[in-house]
Each structure stands twice: as structure tokens, then as C-alpha cells.
Amino acid sequence: MKKLYLSCLLMLLSFGMASAQDLQDSFELYFEFNRAILKQESKTQIDSFLEATKGRRLGVRIAGYTCDIGTENYNMGLSERRAESAFEYLKEVGEPEDKMELFFYGEKDLKYGKGGVAENRRVYFLFSLEDDDRDTLLQKDCLEFFVEKGTFKPKKNKDITFTYKSLSNAREVAQAGIKMEDENGKRLYANAIAYLDAKVDGNALTAGKTIKVKMPAVGEDADGFMLYTGVDNGGKITWKSTGKPCGSLVKEGDCSTYNFELEVNGYCGCLKPRACEEDCSEDPFGGERSPNLEAADIRYSSEGTVAQIKDGTYSDDIANMDVQVVDEPNKESDCDICEQFQYGIATEDWFPAYANMNDSKNVIVKAKNSAGEAQEGDANRGMRIMLPRDKVTEDNPVLLTGSLTKQGYIKWQTSKYEQATCLGPINCDYIVFDVPATGNYKLGEWNEEPKAAGEDTYVLKTRVLRNSTILVANKKTGYVYRAKNVTRKGKTRTKEYHIRQDDNMDDIIVLQRYQHKKKAEKKRYAEVKLTDLKYKKKKKMYVLRKRTSKKIKEWDEMDLNLCK
């Protein structure tokens, strides 16, 4: 049996469903004693009712009855024949058979009393009818438009073709010809966009009442979204603010929606202006937003530098590890002058991009497992480093990655990683870098034209000890270079070394490291301030005598003081 409702019956429309009110109407037809043939007046009554309800009938229930004269079995058959008589006439005048239900009850329901009352010889019709006009619910997934009857007067909802949809990605927005700008060219991004079109015979209608809308959100809840309507601007849709806030998202089951009322026929959206010029994402829904600092994959420093760490970066699960982000404005992980002297290395040995980079600080991601053991990141995986925009002074910042050496300092790579731009609102708050997960990063500004080295203006001459390693350091900048031997008349002078011109020669410290070619145990060193050495002005020559040097067995025995 078909179920008959007094409230809503769903009706399929374009892109969704519409609900319609369901009414009921009924009447009875009467028969002669012991007869099952419809009277002419009964047929006229049926015809009149069918004409009045044309286009509105959803179904009909036909029930046959008798009075209580005769046997129960005979009366049951008679009631069936009466019901069939009415059924056949309805078929004859064109009523679809699949809309009709047939029942017969004999003398079981003596509605008008016992004793052969004539009115009990009857057929009862119960019609379910669609209302002339109706409230209409347009629904597809989480999207809903509730259109009250009379919204599009003088047209009735049942005569209207509704088209409706929600948009959730850049492709759909582009296909719809939507520009994410307001009428003044201000760039916008959205968290929800929907469309409702109401037409009769191809002609658009204008709503005269507000329509209740539940518009599904694409992203998480956020403040500042305002209600906009679409405006056709030369074939492209731009946006006009209604001045009304969208409000907070409403969570119902799996649906998160903005719920509001609006007179709408066309596009509407919950939009807000882009927060900054750096938010140049082509994603109409804003692209990536600033990270949730409470997320399991996020760590950040006291300065606000954020690292987003992917699964598998460390051998242990990050949830079981002590992972810290450390800002090093003093660049403690770099080699200072004393360490360079001790290891016998120049700045270009551990920081080969020194001449191209004005570095400002290091960012170190330190990780320990549950046993307190240091863990190295997997450089084959990525890590996102986010630096607060208001704390980055460089115009075109880059990051270098580095690896920790056995001695404990970081050797920096030459490959530079530029900031990831046009990601979305995240670029308003952070300078973003997507880099290998080494855990060691140097921030600075890259110069394609390298810093010019000073000219080889002076000569350092050593007495007796030849083929030494001469390291020259600037105390102010921390830069250390390895002095080259002087070549004169095609011959290399093994006791003489070039010293470069510097702005202030008083800042220059020299380390001599000597090791005998054949007797490795014979080691000597000398640490001196350049301007303390004897200087021969005509030859522009500083002289480092052997008696200045000291004997040692191992290089770590050097007693270095001037480099500090």
C-alpha cells in the first residue's frame, strides 16, 4: 500500500529534492440494493471531482461496502464488485492504474448503523492531492534552500524550475565565470558559495521573500566572513556585500553550514577580503591558512618560528619525541674563529655560500626519542619552516639546509630554497619555506653577485717554517680564509703568503699551523695579531718568526686566546 501523508512528500527537482504539502479529499457513491453498477449520477460526480483536481492527484484509495442484509461471505463478494466497478470507471476515464489501491470490507464497517440502512451500500474514495502552492525544500547533500510558498508571486512553486548547487573548488568557480573580486576590484576569498536559479518558461524570477539557506562550508570556521551576492559584470560574476555577517558555522551530523535568510536568485557566498597582498593564491577558497599551533605535527620556538613535521621524518613517532625549534640569532651552530683555527678550516669549508649570502640567523629543529637520544631528520622527506613575517628583515629571504658534522658544527649546503608564495592566508602571517627535513636551516638574503674579497695587498713572511697552513680571521666579521702562497717570477714562495686588504687591519688575527711533511708528530702553531708583527712598509710585508710558534703533539692542545 502507498503511504498517505498530511505533511511532506518529496518530489525530484534539478540538482536536488523539493518537498510538497499533501492534502486529502474524499467522497462516497451509493448503490442500489444488491447491485454493483455505478449510477449515472455517480459517474457525473466522479467526472466533476476529477476535473476539479486535474494535475493535483497523487493517488486514490477505493473501498467497497455493503449493508448487513445477506450472508457475510456474499456481502464480501458484493463489496468487491462495487469497488471494482468504481475502479474500472476510473481506468476508463484515464486515471493511471498504478495510482489506485483497491479494498473491500463487506459488512464489516456499518458506518450508518445496522438494519439494512441504504447508505451502507457504498464505495468510499480517498484521494491524496498535491496543494496548489507549497513550501519547497531544495536539498543536495549539505546544501538546502527552503522556499516558502508565495516567494515568487504570482508564480507558484510547483510551476517553477529550480536549479541549485554549491561550489567547492577552483575548477567549479572558474567554470561558473566567477571573479573573486568585489565591484571595486578588491580581491576576496570564500568559505562557501552557492547558486539558486528560479525560472518559469525560461524567464528568471525575482524573490519577493527571504529564502532560508544552509550553505556548506569548504574550510574551518573563521571570523570575518560576510554575506555577498553575485553581480553579472560583463559576463563575469563579481561580488557585492550585503553588509550582513554570515555568522558561525552550524554543525549538523556531517554537515557544517552557514545558516541565514536572503532574497536570492543567483550566486551568494560567505566571503571576506584578502588580508594582505602576499595572499595571492588563485584558490578562491583561500588556499592554506596559518597552522594550528596545537596540532600534533607542529612545533614552534619562543620567537614564533614554526616547523611542520611530516610522518616518517624521524625513526620514532613524533608524538613520543621531544622536538624543539630553536632560533639562533647568534648562530651558535656555526664555526666561530677559534673552532675554525682548531679544525684548520676556512669559512668557505663549512659555509661555501658565504660570499653570496647575508645571513641573519639559524633555525634548528632538535629531536630526541623517548630514550633521550638525538635523532636526525630524514632529508628525503620534506619539512615546512614558517617564520613570522614581522620578524624577517630580508626583502628576498632564502634558506640553506645543513648537516651536522662529527665535530658538532653545521656544514651548510649551497642550494638555496626560496619562500613558497601565493599559498593563501598563511602568507600574511608567515614567510614559508618547504625544505628537506635536515633540521638545520640558515636564513638570509641571497646575492647573485658575491661579496668581493679584499685584494692581496700584503705579504706574510714566515721564518724557517715553510709550507705552513696560514688561516687569517677578521675578529669583527668572524670570516676566516686560507692564505695562498706568493708566486714571484714563476716560483712559489713556500714561506710567503698573501694577506688581503681589510677595512681595519687591527681586527686581523693570524694562525700558523705547521706540520712536518715526513714527521707528522712535529707540529707547531702560532696565534698572533697581525698588527703586532714586524712590518716592512716598503715591501708591505709582515714577518712571523719561528720563535713566536709553540710545539704541540695534537692540534686540540693549541692554547687559543686571541680568537675569542
VEXMARLUM-259552 format. One record per residue (C-alpha): residue number from 1; residue in one letter; x, y, z. Coordinates in Angstrom, 1 decimal. Layout:
REM residues N
> n_res_x_y_z
> NUM_a_X_Y_Z $
...
//
This chain:
REM residues 564
> n_res_x_y_z
> 1_m_0.0_0.0_0.0 $
> 2_k_1.1_3.6_-0.7 $
> 3_k_1.5_5.7_2.5 $
> 4_l_-0.6_8.8_2.6 $
> 5_y_0.9_11.9_4.4 $
> 6_l_-0.5_15.0_5.8 $
> 7_s_2.9_16.9_5.9 $
> 8_c_5.6_16.5_3.2 $
> 9_l_6.0_14.3_0.1 $
> 10_l_9.4_14.5_-1.7 $
> 11_m_9.5_15.5_-5.3 $
> 12_l_12.6_15.3_-7.5 $
> 13_l_13.9_18.6_-9.0 $
> 14_s_17.1_19.7_-10.7 $
> 15_f_20.2_19.0_-8.6 $
> 16_g_18.1_18.1_-5.5 $
> 17_m_14.8_17.5_-3.9 $
> 18_a_11.6_19.6_-3.3 $
> 19_s_9.1_18.9_-0.6 $
> 20_a_5.4_19.5_-1.3 $
> 21_q_2.4_19.6_1.0 $
> 22_d_0.0_16.7_0.6 $
> 23_l_-3.8_17.2_1.1 $
> 24_q_-6.6_14.7_1.2 $
> 25_d_-10.2_14.8_-0.1 $
> 26_s_-12.9_12.1_-0.1 $
> 27_f_-16.5_11.3_-1.1 $
> 28_e_-18.9_8.4_-1.2 $
> 29_l_-21.0_6.9_-4.0 $
> 30_y_-24.1_4.8_-3.3 $
> 31_f_-25.6_1.7_-4.9 $
> 32_e_-29.0_0.1_-5.3 $
> 33_f_-29.8_-2.9_-3.1 $
> 34_n_-27.8_-6.0_-4.2 $
> 35_r_-26.4_-4.1_-7.2 $
> 36_a_-22.7_-3.2_-8.1 $
> 37_i_-23.4_-1.0_-11.1 $
> 38_l_-22.4_2.7_-10.9 $
> 39_k_-25.4_5.1_-11.3 $
> 40_q_-25.1_7.8_-13.9 $
> 41_e_-25.2_10.4_-11.2 $
> 42_s_-22.3_8.7_-9.5 $
> 43_k_-20.3_8.9_-12.8 $
> 44_t_-21.1_12.6_-13.1 $
> 45_q_-19.9_13.1_-9.5 $
> 46_i_-16.6_11.3_-10.3 $
> 47_d_-16.1_13.3_-13.5 $
> 48_s_-16.7_16.6_-11.7 $
> 49_f_-14.2_15.8_-9.0 $
> 50_l_-11.5_14.6_-11.5 $
> 51_e_-11.9_17.9_-13.4 $
> 52_a_-11.5_20.0_-10.3 $
> 53_t_-8.4_18.2_-9.2 $
> 54_k_-6.7_17.9_-12.6 $
> 55_g_-2.9_17.8_-12.3 $
> 56_r_-3.0_17.5_-8.5 $
> 57_r_-3.9_13.9_-7.8 $
> 58_l_-1.2_11.8_-6.3 $
> 59_g_-3.2_8.6_-5.6 $
> 60_v_-6.6_7.2_-4.7 $
> 61_r_-7.9_4.6_-2.4 $
> 62_i_-11.2_2.8_-3.3 $
> 63_a_-13.1_0.8_-0.6 $
> 64_g_-16.3_-1.1_-1.2 $
> 65_y_-19.0_-1.8_1.5 $
> 66_t_-22.5_-3.4_1.9 $
> 67_c_-25.3_-3.2_4.4 $
> 68_d_-25.9_-6.2_6.8 $
> 69_i_-28.7_-7.9_4.8 $
> 70_g_-27.4_-11.3_3.5 $
> 71_t_-24.6_-13.6_4.5 $
> 72_e_-21.2_-12.4_5.4 $
> 73_n_-19.5_-14.2_2.5 $
> 74_y_-22.0_-13.0_0.0 $
> 75_n_-21.6_-9.4_1.2 $
> 76_m_-17.8_-9.6_1.0 $
> 77_g_-18.0_-10.5_-2.7 $
> 78_l_-20.6_-7.8_-3.4 $
> 79_s_-18.4_-5.1_-1.8 $
> 80_e_-15.5_-6.3_-4.0 $
> 81_r_-17.7_-6.0_-7.2 $
> 82_r_-18.8_-2.5_-6.2 $
> 83_a_-15.1_-1.4_-5.6 $
> 84_e_-14.1_-3.0_-9.0 $
> 85_s_-16.9_-1.1_-10.7 $
> 86_a_-15.6_2.2_-9.5 $
> 87_f_-12.0_1.1_-10.2 $
> 88_e_-12.9_0.2_-13.9 $
> 89_y_-14.7_3.6_-14.4 $
> 90_l_-11.6_5.5_-13.2 $
> 91_k_-9.5_3.5_-15.6 $
> 92_e_-11.9_4.2_-18.4 $
> 93_v_-11.7_8.0_-17.9 $
> 94_g_-7.9_7.9_-17.8 $
> 95_e_-6.8_7.6_-14.2 $
> 96_p_-3.5_5.7_-14.1 $
> 97_e_-3.9_2.2_-12.6 $
> 98_d_-0.6_2.5_-10.6 $
> 99_k_-2.1_5.4_-8.6 $
> 100_m_-5.1_3.4_-7.4 $
> 101_e_-5.5_1.0_-4.5 $
> 102_l_-8.5_-1.3_-4.2 $
> 103_f_-10.0_-2.6_-0.9 $
> 104_f_-13.4_-4.3_0.0 $
> 105_y_-14.8_-4.9_3.5 $
> 106_g_-18.3_-6.4_3.1 $
> 107_e_-20.5_-5.5_6.0 $
> 108_k_-17.6_-5.1_8.5 $
> 109_d_-17.9_-1.3_8.7 $
> 110_l_-21.6_-0.3_9.1 $
> 111_k_-20.9_3.4_9.2 $
> 112_y_-24.6_4.3_9.2 $
> 113_g_-25.9_1.7_11.6 $
> 114_k_-27.4_-1.8_11.4 $
> 115_g_-30.8_-2.9_10.0 $
> 116_g_-30.2_-2.7_6.2 $
> 117_v_-29.5_1.1_6.1 $
> 118_a_-29.2_2.1_2.4 $
> 119_e_-26.3_4.5_2.9 $
> 120_n_-24.1_1.5_3.9 $
> 121_r_-24.3_0.3_0.2 $
> 122_r_-21.4_2.4_-0.9 $
> 123_v_-17.9_2.9_-2.3 $
> 124_y_-15.6_5.3_-0.4 $
> 125_f_-13.0_7.3_-2.3 $
> 126_l_-9.9_8.8_-0.5 $
> 127_f_-7.8_11.0_-2.8 $
> 128_s_-4.3_12.3_-1.9 $
> 129_l_-3.8_15.7_-3.6 $
> 130_e_-0.8_18.0_-4.2 $
> 131_d_-1.5_21.5_-3.0 $
> 132_d_-1.9_24.4_-5.5 $
> 133_d_1.2_26.1_-4.0 $
> 134_r_3.6_24.7_-1.4 $
> 135_d_6.7_25.3_0.6 $
> 136_t_9.6_23.8_-1.3 $
> 137_l_12.8_22.3_0.2 $
> 138_l_15.6_22.2_-2.3 $
> 139_q_18.3_19.9_-1.0 $
> 140_k_21.5_18.3_-2.3 $
> 141_d_24.0_16.8_0.2 $
> 142_c_24.6_19.5_2.8 $
> 143_l_23.1_22.4_0.7 $
> 144_e_19.5_23.5_1.4 $
> 145_f_17.2_26.2_0.1 $
> 146_f_13.8_26.5_1.8 $
> 147_v_11.4_28.4_-0.4 $
> 148_e_8.1_29.4_1.2 $
> 149_k_5.0_29.4_-1.0 $
> 150_g_4.4_32.8_-2.3 $
> 151_t_8.1_33.7_-2.6 $
> 152_f_7.9_34.1_-6.3 $
> 153_k_4.3_35.5_-6.7 $
> 154_p_2.4_35.4_-8.9 $
> 155_k_4.1_32.2_-9.9 $
> 156_k_3.6_29.1_-7.8 $
> 157_n_6.5_26.9_-6.7 $
> 158_k_5.0_23.9_-8.4 $
> 159_d_5.3_25.7_-11.8 $
> 160_i_8.9_26.8_-11.3 $
> 161_t_12.1_25.1_-12.5 $
> 162_f_14.7_25.4_-9.8 $
> 163_t_18.4_24.9_-10.4 $
> 164_y_20.7_24.9_-7.4 $
> 165_k_24.2_23.8_-6.4 $
> 166_s_27.2_24.6_-4.1 $
> 167_l_30.7_25.3_-5.3 $
> 168_s_33.7_23.8_-3.5 $
> 169_n_36.8_24.1_-5.7 $
> 170_a_38.7_26.4_-8.1 $
> 171_r_37.6_24.5_-11.2 $
> 172_e_33.9_24.9_-10.4 $
> 173_v_34.3_28.6_-9.7 $
> 174_a_36.2_29.1_-13.0 $
> 175_q_33.6_27.2_-15.0 $
> 176_a_30.9_29.4_-13.5 $
> 177_g_32.7_32.5_-14.8 $
> 178_i_33.2_33.9_-11.3 $
> 179_k_35.9_36.5_-10.4 $
> 180_m_36.8_36.6_-6.8 $
> 181_e_36.7_40.3_-6.6 $
> 182_d_34.2_42.9_-5.4 $
> 183_e_32.8_45.6_-7.6 $
> 184_n_35.8_47.8_-6.7 $
> 185_g_38.4_45.2_-7.7 $
> 186_k_39.2_44.2_-4.1 $
> 187_r_40.3_40.5_-4.1 $
> 188_l_38.2_38.2_-2.0 $
> 189_y_38.3_34.6_-0.8 $
> 190_a_35.4_32.4_0.2 $
> 191_n_34.4_29.7_2.6 $
> 192_a_31.1_28.9_0.9 $
> 193_i_29.5_29.7_-2.4 $
> 194_a_26.0_28.5_-3.6 $
> 195_y_23.7_29.1_-6.5 $
> 196_l_19.9_29.2_-6.8 $
> 197_d_18.0_29.9_-10.1 $
> 198_a_14.2_30.1_-10.3 $
> 199_k_12.7_30.2_-13.8 $
> 200_v_9.3_29.8_-15.5 $
> 201_d_9.3_29.1_-19.2 $
> 202_g_13.0_30.1_-19.3 $
> 203_n_12.3_33.5_-17.7 $
> 204_a_14.1_34.4_-14.5 $
> 205_l_12.1_35.2_-11.4 $
> 206_t_12.9_37.6_-8.5 $
> 207_a_12.3_36.5_-5.0 $
> 208_g_9.8_38.6_-3.0 $
> 209_k_10.6_36.9_0.3 $
> 210_t_13.7_35.8_2.1 $
> 211_i_14.8_32.3_1.4 $
> 212_k_16.2_30.2_4.2 $
> 213_v_19.7_28.9_3.1 $
> 214_k_22.0_26.3_4.6 $
> 215_m_25.3_26.8_2.6 $
> 216_p_28.0_24.2_3.2 $
> 217_a_31.5_25.5_4.2 $
> 218_v_34.7_24.4_2.4 $
> 219_g_37.1_25.2_5.3 $
> 220_e_37.1_25.6_9.0 $
> 221_d_35.2_28.2_10.9 $
> 222_a_36.8_31.7_10.9 $
> 223_d_35.8_35.2_11.9 $
> 224_g_35.0_38.0_9.4 $
> 225_f_33.0_36.2_6.6 $
> 226_m_30.3_38.4_5.2 $
> 227_l_27.3_37.6_3.1 $
> 228_y_27.8_38.7_-0.6 $
> 229_t_25.6_38.3_-3.7 $
> 230_g_26.8_37.8_-7.2 $
> 231_v_26.5_40.6_-9.8 $
> 232_d_26.8_40.0_-13.6 $
> 233_n_29.6_42.3_-14.7 $
> 234_g_30.0_42.0_-18.4 $
> 235_g_29.6_38.2_-18.5 $
> 236_k_31.7_37.7_-15.3 $
> 237_i_30.3_37.4_-11.9 $
> 238_t_31.7_39.8_-9.3 $
> 239_w_30.5_40.3_-5.7 $
> 240_k_28.5_42.8_-3.8 $
> 241_s_28.4_42.9_0.0 $
> 242_t_25.1_42.7_1.8 $
> 243_g_26.6_44.2_4.9 $
> 244_k_25.4_41.1_6.9 $
> 245_p_27.8_38.7_8.6 $
> 246_c_27.5_35.0_7.8 $
> 247_g_27.8_34.1_11.5 $
> 248_s_29.3_31.0_12.9 $
> 249_l_29.2_27.6_11.2 $
> 250_v_26.4_25.2_12.4 $
> 251_k_27.4_21.6_12.7 $
> 252_e_24.6_19.0_12.0 $
> 253_g_25.9_15.5_11.5 $
> 254_d_28.5_15.5_8.8 $
> 255_c_27.4_19.0_7.5 $
> 256_s_29.0_22.3_8.5 $
> 257_t_26.9_25.2_7.1 $
> 258_y_26.3_28.9_7.3 $
> 259_n_22.6_29.4_8.0 $
> 260_f_20.9_32.6_7.0 $
> 261_e_18.0_34.2_5.2 $
> 262_l_18.4_36.1_1.9 $
> 263_e_16.3_37.2_-1.1 $
> 264_v_18.4_35.4_-3.6 $
> 265_n_18.2_34.3_-7.2 $
> 266_g_21.7_33.7_-8.5 $
> 267_y_25.0_33.4_-6.6 $
> 268_c_25.6_34.0_-2.9 $
> 269_g_28.7_33.4_-0.8 $
> 270_c_30.3_33.8_2.5 $
> 271_l_33.4_35.9_1.6 $
> 272_k_35.9_38.3_3.1 $
> 273_p_38.7_40.4_1.6 $
> 274_r_42.2_39.0_1.3 $
> 275_a_44.1_40.0_4.4 $
> 276_c_47.3_41.1_2.6 $
> 277_e_48.9_41.5_-0.8 $
> 278_e_51.1_38.4_0.0 $
> 279_d_47.9_36.3_-0.1 $
> 280_c_47.9_36.0_-3.9 $
> 281_s_46.6_32.4_-4.0 $
> 282_e_44.5_31.6_-7.1 $
> 283_d_42.4_29.3_-4.9 $
> 284_p_39.0_31.0_-4.5 $
> 285_f_38.6_29.4_-1.1 $
> 286_g_41.8_31.0_0.2 $
> 287_g_44.3_28.2_0.0 $
> 288_e_46.3_27.4_3.0 $
> 289_r_45.7_29.1_6.3 $
> 290_s_48.1_29.7_9.2 $
> 291_p_48.8_26.5_11.1 $
> 292_n_47.1_25.4_14.2 $
> 293_l_49.8_25.6_16.8 $
> 294_e_48.2_22.9_18.9 $
> 295_a_48.3_20.3_16.0 $
> 296_a_50.3_17.1_16.6 $
> 297_d_52.7_17.8_13.7 $
> 298_i_53.5_21.4_14.7 $
> 299_r_56.4_22.6_16.9 $
> 300_y_57.4_26.3_17.4 $
> 301_s_60.1_28.4_19.1 $
> 302_s_59.7_31.1_21.7 $
> 303_e_60.2_33.5_18.8 $
> 304_g_57.3_32.1_16.9 $
> 305_t_59.2_30.2_14.3 $
> 306_v_57.1_27.1_13.3 $
> 307_a_58.1_23.7_12.0 $
> 308_q_55.6_21.4_10.4 $
> 309_i_56.9_17.9_10.6 $
> 310_k_55.7_15.1_8.4 $
> 311_d_55.2_11.5_9.5 $
> 312_g_58.3_9.4_9.0 $
> 313_t_60.7_12.3_9.4 $
> 314_y_62.2_10.5_12.4 $
> 315_s_62.5_6.9_13.2 $
> 316_d_60.1_7.3_16.2 $
> 317_d_56.6_8.7_16.2 $
> 318_i_56.8_12.5_16.7 $
> 319_a_54.2_12.1_19.5 $
> 320_n_56.7_10.1_21.6 $
> 321_m_59.6_12.5_21.0 $
> 322_d_60.9_15.7_22.4 $
> 323_v_61.1_18.0_19.4 $
> 324_q_62.1_21.6_19.8 $
> 325_v_62.5_24.5_17.4 $
> 326_v_65.4_26.9_18.3 $
> 327_d_66.1_30.3_16.8 $
> 328_e_69.8_31.1_16.8 $
> 329_p_70.3_34.8_16.1 $
> 330_n_73.9_34.4_17.3 $
> 331_k_74.4_31.4_15.0 $
> 332_e_75.8_29.2_17.8 $
> 333_s_75.8_26.2_15.5 $
> 334_d_78.3_27.9_13.1 $
> 335_c_82.0_27.6_13.5 $
> 336_d_83.5_30.6_15.3 $
> 337_i_87.0_31.7_14.7 $
> 338_c_88.5_29.5_17.4 $
> 339_e_86.8_26.4_16.1 $
> 340_q_88.0_27.2_12.6 $
> 341_f_91.5_27.6_13.9 $
> 342_q_91.2_24.4_15.8 $
> 343_y_89.9_22.3_12.9 $
> 344_g_92.2_24.0_10.4 $
> 345_i_89.3_25.1_8.1 $
> 346_a_88.3_28.3_6.4 $
> 347_t_84.8_29.8_6.3 $
> 348_e_84.2_28.5_2.8 $
> 349_d_84.9_25.0_4.1 $
> 350_w_81.8_24.9_6.2 $
> 351_f_79.8_27.8_4.7 $
> 352_p_80.7_27.7_1.0 $
> 353_a_77.9_30.2_0.1 $
> 354_y_79.3_32.8_2.5 $
> 355_a_80.2_35.2_-0.4 $
> 356_n_76.6_35.1_-1.7 $
> 357_m_74.6_35.2_1.5 $
> 358_n_74.0_37.8_4.1 $
> 359_d_72.8_35.5_6.8 $
> 360_s_70.8_36.7_9.8 $
> 361_k_70.2_33.6_11.9 $
> 362_n_69.9_29.8_12.1 $
> 363_v_66.8_27.8_12.8 $
> 364_i_67.5_24.4_14.3 $
> 365_v_64.9_21.6_14.9 $
> 366_k_66.3_19.4_17.6 $
> 367_a_64.7_16.0_18.2 $
> 368_k_65.2_13.4_20.9 $
> 369_n_63.5_10.0_21.2 $
> 370_s_61.9_8.6_24.3 $
> 371_a_65.3_7.4_25.5 $
> 372_g_66.7_10.9_25.2 $
> 373_e_68.9_10.1_22.2 $
> 374_a_69.3_12.7_19.5 $
> 375_q_67.5_11.9_16.2 $
> 376_e_68.4_13.2_12.8 $
> 377_g_65.7_14.1_10.3 $
> 378_d_65.3_12.2_7.0 $
> 379_a_66.5_14.6_4.3 $
> 380_n_64.5_12.7_1.7 $
> 381_r_61.3_13.9_3.4 $
> 382_g_60.1_17.5_3.5 $
> 383_m_59.7_19.9_6.4 $
> 384_r_57.8_23.2_6.3 $
> 385_i_59.6_26.1_8.1 $
> 386_m_57.4_29.2_8.8 $
> 387_l_59.0_32.4_10.1 $
> 388_p_56.8_35.2_11.5 $
> 389_r_56.6_37.8_8.7 $
> 390_d_57.1_40.7_11.2 $
> 391_k_60.4_39.2_12.4 $
> 392_v_62.0_38.7_9.0 $
> 393_t_64.0_41.8_7.8 $
> 394_e_65.2_40.4_4.5 $
> 395_d_63.5_41.6_1.3 $
> 396_n_64.1_38.3_-0.5 $
> 397_p_64.8_35.7_2.2 $
> 398_v_66.1_32.3_1.4 $
> 399_l_67.0_29.2_3.5 $
> 400_l_70.1_27.0_3.2 $
> 401_t_70.0_23.5_4.6 $
> 402_g_72.9_22.0_6.6 $
> 403_s_74.1_18.8_8.1 $
> 404_l_75.7_18.3_11.5 $
> 405_t_79.4_17.2_11.4 $
> 406_k_81.1_14.9_13.9 $
> 407_q_82.9_18.0_15.4 $
> 408_g_79.4_19.4_16.3 $
> 409_y_79.2_22.3_13.8 $
> 410_i_76.9_22.5_10.8 $
> 411_k_78.2_22.4_7.3 $
> 412_w_75.8_24.4_5.1 $
> 413_q_74.8_23.4_1.6 $
> 414_t_75.0_25.8_-1.4 $
> 415_s_71.5_25.0_-2.7 $
> 416_k_69.1_27.8_-1.7 $
> 417_y_65.4_27.4_-1.0 $
> 418_e_63.2_30.4_-1.8 $
> 419_q_60.0_31.2_0.0 $
> 420_a_56.8_29.4_-1.0 $
> 421_t_54.4_32.2_-2.1 $
> 422_c_50.7_32.5_-3.0 $
> 423_l_49.8_29.7_-0.7 $
> 424_g_46.9_31.6_0.9 $
> 425_p_46.3_33.5_4.2 $
> 426_i_49.3_31.7_5.7 $
> 427_n_51.5_34.1_3.7 $
> 428_c_50.0_37.1_5.6 $
> 429_d_51.4_35.8_8.8 $
> 430_y_54.5_33.7_7.8 $
> 431_i_57.4_33.5_5.4 $
> 432_v_57.1_29.9_4.3 $
> 433_f_59.8_27.5_3.1 $
> 434_d_59.3_23.9_2.0 $
> 435_v_62.7_22.3_2.6 $
> 436_p_64.4_18.9_3.1 $
> 437_a_63.9_17.7_6.7 $
> 438_t_67.6_18.0_7.7 $
> 439_g_66.5_20.0_10.8 $
> 440_n_69.2_22.7_10.2 $
> 441_y_68.4_25.9_8.4 $
> 442_k_70.2_29.2_7.8 $
> 443_l_68.1_32.3_7.0 $
> 444_g_69.5_35.2_4.9 $
> 445_e_69.3_37.2_1.8 $
> 446_w_70.9_35.9_-1.4 $
> 447_n_73.1_38.0_-3.6 $
> 448_e_73.8_36.7_-7.1 $
> 449_e_76.9_39.0_-7.2 $
> 450_p_79.2_37.6_-4.5 $
> 451_k_80.9_39.7_-1.9 $
> 452_a_84.2_40.9_-3.2 $
> 453_a_87.3_39.6_-1.4 $
> 454_g_89.9_42.0_-0.4 $
> 455_e_92.9_42.5_-2.7 $
> 456_d_96.1_40.6_-1.9 $
> 457_t_97.9_43.8_-0.8 $
> 458_y_100.2_42.4_1.9 $
> 459_v_102.6_39.6_2.3 $
> 460_l_103.1_37.5_5.5 $
> 461_k_106.6_36.0_5.6 $
> 462_t_107.4_33.1_7.9 $
> 463_r_111.0_32.4_9.0 $
> 464_v_112.3_28.8_8.7 $
> 465_l_108.9_27.0_8.7 $
> 466_r_107.8_26.5_5.2 $
> 467_n_104.6_25.0_3.8 $
> 468_s_102.5_26.0_6.7 $
> 469_t_98.7_26.5_6.7 $
> 470_i_98.0_30.1_7.4 $
> 471_l_94.5_31.0_8.5 $
> 472_v_93.5_34.7_8.6 $
> 473_a_90.5_35.8_10.6 $
> 474_n_88.6_39.0_10.9 $
> 475_k_87.6_39.4_14.6 $
> 476_k_84.7_41.7_13.7 $
> 477_t_83.0_39.6_11.0 $
> 478_g_84.2_36.1_12.0 $
> 479_y_85.3_35.4_8.4 $
> 480_v_88.3_33.1_8.1 $
> 481_y_90.3_32.5_4.9 $
> 482_r_93.2_30.3_4.0 $
> 483_a_96.1_32.4_2.8 $
> 484_k_97.7_31.5_-0.6 $
> 485_n_101.4_31.2_-1.2 $
> 486_v_103.0_34.1_-3.0 $
> 487_t_104.2_33.3_-6.6 $
> 488_r_107.1_35.5_-7.8 $
> 489_k_108.9_35.2_-11.1 $
> 490_g_107.1_31.9_-11.8 $
> 491_k_108.2_30.4_-8.5 $
> 492_t_106.1_29.6_-5.5 $
> 493_r_107.4_31.1_-2.3 $
> 494_t_106.8_28.4_0.4 $
> 495_k_107.4_30.8_3.3 $
> 496_e_105.4_33.7_2.0 $
> 497_y_101.6_34.2_2.0 $
> 498_h_99.2_36.8_0.6 $
> 499_i_97.3_38.9_3.2 $
> 500_r_94.2_40.7_1.9 $
> 501_q_93.5_44.3_2.4 $
> 502_d_90.8_44.9_5.1 $
> 503_d_89.0_48.0_6.3 $
> 504_n_90.6_47.7_9.7 $
> 505_m_93.8_45.7_9.8 $
> 506_d_93.7_45.9_13.6 $
> 507_d_90.9_43.3_13.5 $
> 508_i_93.0_40.6_11.8 $
> 509_i_94.2_37.5_13.7 $
> 510_v_96.6_35.0_12.1 $
> 511_l_97.0_31.4_12.9 $
> 512_q_100.0_29.4_11.6 $
> 513_r_99.6_25.6_11.6 $
> 514_y_102.8_23.8_10.8 $
> 515_q_103.3_20.0_10.4 $
> 516_h_106.4_18.4_9.1 $
> 517_k_105.9_16.6_5.8 $
> 518_k_107.7_13.5_6.9 $
> 519_k_107.4_13.6_10.6 $
> 520_a_103.7_14.0_11.4 $
> 521_e_104.4_14.3_15.1 $
> 522_k_106.3_17.5_14.6 $
> 523_k_103.6_20.2_15.0 $
> 524_r_103.8_23.9_15.8 $
> 525_y_101.4_26.7_15.9 $
> 526_a_101.4_30.4_16.3 $
> 527_e_98.4_32.7_17.0 $
> 528_v_99.1_36.4_16.5 $
> 529_k_97.5_39.7_16.0 $
> 530_l_98.7_40.8_12.5 $
> 531_t_99.5_44.4_13.5 $
> 532_d_101.7_43.1_16.4 $
> 533_l_104.1_41.6_13.9 $
> 534_k_107.1_43.4_12.5 $
> 535_y_106.0_45.3_9.4 $
> 536_k_108.3_46.3_6.5 $
> 537_k_106.5_49.2_4.9 $
> 538_k_108.3_49.3_1.6 $
> 539_k_107.7_45.7_0.9 $
> 540_k_104.2_45.7_2.6 $
> 541_m_105.4_42.7_4.5 $
> 542_y_104.6_41.3_7.9 $
> 543_v_107.2_38.9_9.4 $
> 544_l_106.2_35.9_11.5 $
> 545_r_109.3_34.5_13.3 $
> 546_k_109.7_30.9_14.4 $
> 547_r_110.2_31.8_18.0 $
> 548_t_106.6_33.0_18.1 $
> 549_s_105.4_29.5_17.5 $
> 550_k_104.8_26.7_20.0 $
> 551_k_105.4_23.0_19.9 $
> 552_i_102.3_20.7_20.4 $
> 553_k_101.6_17.0_20.0 $
> 554_e_98.0_17.3_18.8 $
> 555_w_96.1_20.2_17.4 $
> 556_d_93.5_20.2_20.2 $
> 557_e_96.3_21.2_22.5 $
> 558_m_96.5_24.7_21.0 $
> 559_d_96.0_27.4_23.6 $
> 560_l_94.0_29.9_21.6 $
> 561_n_93.2_33.2_23.2 $
> 562_l_93.3_35.9_20.5 $
> 563_c_90.5_34.3_18.5 $
> 564_k_88.0_34.6_21.4 $
//
